[in-house]
Amino acid sequence: MIERCVNQKKTMIATYTYDALKLADILVIDVQCDFMKQELGNLRSGHAEMSALEDSFKIIGEKIDPKCLVLIETTVPPGQPSMCLSPYKKGIQ
């Protein structure tokens, strides 16, 4: 896929501008979310810092086409990104 999309067709790009989001058919998101520990060595007392992910979802939800496929890679527990994305979906299936 990378050979075809990047080298041959030149249709895969990385960018830092939000305006490009409205042109995307597929969007790959990779956002680092830090895990904040309350006690050293005790993972049960901590929480994932989700503000960067939530901020990203807000911008993405405003800019992308509802038919855009969104792939999310993050360091938070499974299911958490879906719960954060819900308020920003605006017709996204």
C-alpha positions in Angstrom: 0.0 0.0 0.0 2.8 2.4 0.9 4.6 1.7 -2.4 1.5 2.3 -4.4 0.1 5.4 -2.5 3.3 7.2 -1.7 5.8 6.3 -4.4 3.6 5.6 -7.5 0.4 7.5 -7.2 1.6 10.1 -4.7 -1.8 10.2 -2.9 -0.7 9.7 0.6 0.6 12.7 2.4 1.4 13.9 6.0 0.5 17.4 6.9 0.2 19.8 9.8 -2.6 21.9 8.4 -6.2 21.3 9.4 -7.6 22.4 6.1 -6.3 19.2 4.4 -8.7 17.2 6.6 -11.7 18.0 4.4 -9.9 16.3 1.4 -9.1 13.1 3.2 -10.8 9.7 2.3 -8.8 8.0 5.1 -7.4 9.7 8.1 -4.8 8.0 10.4 -4.5 9.6 13.8 -1.7 8.9 16.3 -2.0 10.9 19.5 0.1 10.3 22.6 -1.8 10.3 25.8 0.2 10.2 29.0 -0.7 8.0 31.9 -0.7 10.0 35.1 0.1 7.8 38.1 -1.1 8.8 41.6 1.2 6.3 43.3 4.5 4.9 42.1 4.0 1.3 41.0 0.2 1.3 41.3 -1.4 1.5 37.9 -4.9 1.2 39.4 -4.7 4.7 41.0 -3.8 6.6 37.8 -5.6 7.9 34.8 -4.9 8.6 31.1 -4.6 12.3 30.2 -7.1 12.6 27.4 -7.1 16.3 26.7 -4.8 16.1 23.6 -7.0 13.4 22.1 -10.2 15.2 22.8 -8.8 18.5 21.3 -7.8 16.5 18.2 -11.2 14.9 17.9 -12.9 18.3 18.2 -10.9 19.7 15.2 -11.3 16.5 13.2 -15.0 16.3 13.7 -15.4 19.8 12.4 -13.3 19.3 9.3 -13.6 15.8 7.9 -16.2 14.5 5.4 -18.7 12.2 7.2 -17.7 9.4 4.8 -14.0 9.6 5.8 -12.5 6.4 7.4 -10.8 7.4 10.6 -8.1 5.0 12.1 -7.0 5.8 15.6 -3.8 4.6 17.3 -3.3 5.8 20.8 -1.9 4.7 24.1 -5.3 4.7 26.0 -7.3 1.6 26.9 -9.5 0.0 24.1 -12.9 1.8 23.8 -11.8 5.0 25.3 -11.2 6.9 22.0 -14.8 6.0 20.9 -16.2 7.5 24.0 -14.2 10.7 23.6 -15.1 10.9 19.9 -18.9 10.7 20.3 -19.5 14.4 21.1 -17.6 15.5 17.9 -19.0 13.1 15.3 -21.5 15.3 13.6 -23.1 12.7 11.3 -20.0 10.5 11.1 -20.9 6.8 11.0 
